[in-house]
Amino acid sequence: MRIGAYAYTSKQEQIAQERRNRYKEIKDLGLIEIKSTDRNLSQVTYKGNVKDESLNALDVALLCDRGSAPFGGICNLYDDGAFICTIYTD
C-alpha cells in the first residue's frame, strides 16, 4: 500500500498531528518485530513481522518511522504476517 506524503502540503500540520496521535496509541504495544533495516539514498526499508492482525499498512509505517513518514513510502503486509515497508526520507 502506498503511504501518502504530506510534507509541504496545505494539510501538513493536520496530518502530522493525526499520525503522531496514532503513533502514541500504538508505539509501546510491541505490535511489530523489525528484523532488518536497509538504508539507501532517500529511503529506508524495514522487514519484519506483524504481531497484531488489526494493524494496517499506515500503522506499520508509523511504527517503523517512529510516528512520521512525511515523505510517504510503500508498505506491504503479507498473509504470513511478514511486512516490507519502505519509507522515503527526502
C-alpha positions as CSV (number, residue, x, y, z in Angstrom):
1,M,0.0,0.0,0.0
2,R,1.2,3.5,-0.8
3,I,1.7,5.7,2.2
4,G,0.9,9.3,1.1
5,A,3.4,12.1,1.6
6,Y,2.2,15.2,3.5
7,A,5.3,17.3,3.7
8,Y,4.9,20.7,2.1
9,T,1.1,20.3,1.6
10,S,-1.7,22.5,2.8
11,K,-2.7,19.9,5.4
12,Q,0.8,19.2,6.7
13,E,0.1,20.2,10.3
14,Q,-3.2,18.3,10.5
15,I,-1.8,15.1,9.0
16,A,1.3,15.2,11.1
17,Q,-0.7,15.6,14.3
18,E,-3.0,12.7,13.3
19,R,0.0,10.5,12.7
20,R,1.7,11.5,15.9
21,N,-1.5,10.7,17.8
22,R,-1.9,7.3,16.3
23,Y,1.7,6.5,16.9
24,K,1.3,7.4,20.6
25,E,-1.6,5.0,20.8
26,I,0.4,2.0,19.4
27,K,4.1,2.6,20.0
28,D,4.6,0.8,23.3
29,L,2.4,-2.3,22.5
30,G,5.0,-4.4,20.8
31,L,2.9,-4.9,17.7
32,I,5.7,-5.4,15.2
33,E,9.1,-7.0,15.1
34,I,11.7,-5.4,12.8
35,K,14.1,-8.0,11.6
36,S,16.2,-5.9,9.3
37,T,16.8,-2.3,8.2
38,D,18.4,-1.3,4.9
39,R,19.3,2.4,4.4
40,N,19.8,3.7,0.9
41,L,19.8,7.1,-0.7
42,S,16.5,8.8,0.2
43,Q,14.8,5.7,1.7
44,V,14.9,3.2,4.5
45,T,13.5,-0.3,4.0
46,Y,12.3,-2.3,7.0
47,K,11.5,-6.0,7.0
48,G,9.8,-7.8,9.8
49,N,6.7,-9.4,11.3
50,V,3.4,-8.0,12.4
51,K,2.2,-9.4,15.7
52,D,-1.3,-8.0,15.6
53,E,-3.6,-8.6,12.5
54,S,-5.6,-5.4,13.2
55,L,-2.7,-3.2,12.1
56,N,-2.9,-1.6,8.7
57,A,0.0,-0.6,6.4
58,L,0.0,3.0,7.7
59,D,0.3,1.8,11.3
60,V,3.3,-0.4,10.4
61,A,4.9,2.5,8.5
62,L,4.4,4.8,11.6
63,L,5.9,2.2,13.9
64,C,8.9,1.8,11.6
65,D,9.4,5.6,11.2
66,R,8.6,6.5,14.8
67,G,5.4,8.3,14.0
68,S,6.2,10.4,11.0
69,A,6.7,9.3,7.4
70,P,6.3,12.9,6.0
71,F,7.6,11.9,2.5
72,G,5.5,8.8,2.3
73,G,6.5,5.3,1.2
74,I,5.3,1.8,0.4
75,C,4.3,-0.7,3.0
76,N,3.2,-4.3,2.1
77,L,1.7,-6.7,4.6
78,Y,1.7,-10.4,3.7
79,D,-0.7,-13.2,4.7
80,D,2.1,-14.9,6.7
81,G,2.5,-11.9,9.0
82,A,5.6,-10.5,7.3
83,F,6.0,-7.0,6.1
84,I,8.3,-4.9,3.9
85,C,8.0,-1.2,4.4
86,T,10.0,1.4,2.5
87,I,9.9,4.9,4.0
88,Y,11.1,7.8,1.8
89,T,13.3,10.1,3.7
90,D,13.5,13.1,1.3
